[in-house]
Each structure stands twice: as structure tokens, then as C-alpha cells.
Amino acid sequence: MKQRTFNVPVDSTVEFAELLDEYGLEGIIIGKNDDDELLVKVEYEPEEDSQAILEIIEHIENLDGEYSEEDDE
């Protein structure tokens, strides 16, 4: 089993939880970072869940882009 820690913006926690549920994964909040984002640890089986993890990573990266664009305005 592998694990990955995601930095999840507080405003997106419900959306992130829905993504985890959609893929049948579970996350544990382990703290927060300096940007006040939640640190969520997700354990997964590489053979079964790699595609789901990649899609979640992409989703989080898109959220970061959305917040960056909002900050620029």
C-alpha cells in the first residue's frame, strides 16, 4: 500500500471528499500547511488506484490554478 498527502484548500474540502468517495478511497486529515490548506493523507493500492490518484492530483492542481487566478484579480 502506498500513501500520498494532498494539500486541500479549505473551501474545497467537500468537493475533495466527494472525489475520494467516488473512487472508493479514504482520507485522513493530518494537519494544515502554512497556507492554511488541510493536509489529507490518502492510502491506496498502486495496481488498483493509480488512475484515481492521478485524476485527484490533476483536480487539486486545477483548484490551485483557480485560486491563483482569483488572487490576481
Protein Blocks (a to p, Z undefined) as FASTA:
>chain_A
ZZddddddfklmmmmmmmmmmnopacddfbdcfkopacddddddfklmmmmmmmmmmmmm
mmmmmmmmmmmZZ
